[in-house]
Amino acid sequence: MVPRRQTQLNVEDSLRFFERGPKLALQSPLGNLWLSRLLYSLLAIVTSWTLIAQPLAAQAQATASPGIDFVREIAPLLSARCLQCHGPETAEGGVRLDRAENALAEADSGSRPIVPGDPAASHLLELVAGEEPEMPEGGPPLTAEEIERLRVWIASGADWPTGFVIEPRRELWSVQPLAVTEPVPASNPSEVLDRFVERKLFELGLQRSAPAAPQTLIRRLFLDVIGLPPSQQEVNEFVADPSDARYAQLVDRLLASPQYGERWGRHWLDVVRFAESNGFETNVERPSAYHYRDWVIEALNQDLPYNRFLALQIAGDQLGEDRATGFLVGGPWDQVKSPDPILTQNQRQDELADIVNTTGTAFFGLTLGCARCHHHKFDPTGTPPQRRAAVNSRENIDRFAPVTAKWIRFTCLQTNQAEPCLDELEVWALDEVPTAAGRPESPGAAKPWLNVGLVTCGAKASSSGDYPDRSKHRLEQVNDGRVGNDYSWISSESGKGWVEIELPAEQLISAVVWGRDRNQVYRDRTPIEYRIEVARQPGEWQTVATEADRLPFGGDAPAAVSEAVPPTAEWTALQRELEQLDQSIATLHRQITLAQSAYVGTFVSQPEPTKRLERGEVTAPQEVVGPGLPQLLGDLELPVDATDGERRLTLARWLETSAHPLLARVIVNRVWQFHFGQGLAGTPSDFGTKGVPPSHPDLLDWLAAELVARGWSLKAIHKLVLLSATYRQDNKPRSEALRLDAGNQWLWRFQPRRLESEAIRDAMLLASGELDLKPGGPGFSAFEPNDNYVRVYLPRETFGPNEFRRMIYMQKIRMEQDATFGTFDTPDAAQVCPVRSRSVTPLQALNLLNSPFVLGRAATLAGRLQAEAGDQAAAQIDAAYRLLFGRSATEPERIAAERLVAQYGLTALCRALLNSNEFLILP
């Protein structure tokens, strides 16, 4: 039996030791699948990372003001509301608020924006406060809570971490709504695409190149869409009829070909770092990981809507497609664990790092990995405020930024039934905030003033009106320290009313605790919509908490049965029968999965709490955080205790139904990149602040809108591109255009480029007649078999029919390369690879000229030419050119080829032609 993974998502205790890691996941034809704890919830991971502690340690040696965290509470406020006018680029009035040395210094007016310890002398507070605040200009005024937060921070000394510089908040172009415009009415959608390109060319004084020759265009189309060259017959037919209608038929045929998914599936596997071994020192193979590869190919061939394609990779096991979740565990995994528990926990975090970063870059074009140990330095990927637990009848804690108050008012706006009732209303002073588990340890008689709202502290209660029956429910009981229904207050109004606590003197407070009945006997009359306000002067109310950030009220769970009922004999018998059935089911699963397994992980049903890690340190777990999305994407409104299935399924549903523009922009940019060699946005996996903005933003948005309008069909976008004149233009350089745009950014020609390793290898096998087009299933290996504990991958030196399948079916070994074609910038799957480099090295030339694989293909090709063309050299040469290039040899080529064959033989000619630029280049 294949072992299942039993590790945990996040570290709750620094001594927890993870002994086992992700193994082969077990998949049954019945659809029941044990998935790995490698990722019990992608959502919880995203949340834990985006909250993963305070900013860069290199920037700060922070000493936070009591109760105020500068990095999390002050810096974001200044960045969002002040730096547009008072940042490094503007500094109006000589005021800069991004650095301490400027913010604390004297401005042009002679005043100081911030005077540590003296809010009254701080000009910043004067400008943002008051009935008609002067700042921020052109935007809504700061809220009372934000002003108070600034005031408390300044009064506490305005601690600013040494060297910390606040980054101005910039609106990302990639998250803005799609701006869809059509430059000029056109007869068909592909012509609209051309108009966008032509407009840019016209602005630069350039023009599109003439249409490509039919032989060039058909070879380009075949190699680009299916990764294989056309046959001589296909070339001849298209040359005879290169009409638009004939070309459109070719496009449709190739997009419907099973080879399309094999070609474009390889592009996606690069983006998601898929491989079939663990990596690290042992680098053991994953014999059943190929199921995910096959699913990707099949999904692309079926033109599965792209949003569904993403959703299944997050929660395929919940949606009937288990293989798709192989995406989550497709990255490296260090199976050798350390006896040091801290190191083992760090290994676990590295695994999560891989999953989160891959999801962020592949799906959203966001570098979420940059937020592993600190807030993202450039992109606003922080999570939205966490949704607190729903109101309950027993006890509710409302925390807020420390605020000075003399009056505290709790106003009920709606109850679950009848007049509102409050058991006890507690007001907690700064540094004495109740814990998440409930009230703090009893302060005892020695410190009755920790709950400063108690009547014994001199606090006085008043209300909007009291319940007429005062036999039990009286106003003076709302803050007397006694709990239970018999010591509560009820309003005189149905569904509403307020209670006010007046403190004997102003007090810095930070939380209010309240409930309907601490003894959990009664659950009616519970306030479910409310507002908590504070004031320093009569009538100057400031809201500090409401139910708005809580989950919707769903009613309290039924009270627990107070007395245990002994089980009956029938119950005991049914329990035994259930246990036997569970054992039988487990045995059946073991038997079934011996026949078929897939490496897709094992999930637990109920994840353990996820905690924010201070600076990403596994030994410094902080508060529990709930599942969610990066802030710029939205909020899933999931409870903290959501099950694994709920988390992943909710994210999957969001991916499938979201109108967020990032999803469409990222994928249409990838489609463009793989067709033209470079994306409209040059950093296809980084659409953040530091990514390269698109050269044609209007075209990118139009394509994204077309994707959505066409039901997220990738084939529809391919067809738009392939039918365009921009794609079908010639590839020849023009001197005047090179002077203006040597890199062809503005698309004045089709940029030829060297084929990828897979297309080169597959084309060689097709030419020699040896290519096996069998789809799917276990792949072949490019290495000699071995069973060492630490795998040693020696390149295969002999090749047979088993190795003559398309290269996408070559078993992908992490950090190892095929001896011949690995030098052609093939990714090693150690990291995601959104763009392959295009190097030119001596090893590439030497491998293509002298490797056993190429020599073997050259010899087989020579045998094929002899069989098909006879023994005459002239016929063999003509057949070779037609087979490899789809054209006849020119006279100079024929003369040179005859000389080569006469001196060295036909195999030497085949070897030379397989090394030619014409064979290796996408024209």
Summary of the structure (lengths in Angstrom):
residues: 923
radius of gyration: 34.1
end to end distance: 51.1
largest distance: 118.2
contacts: 3003
relative contact order: 0.14
helix: 40%
strand: 11%
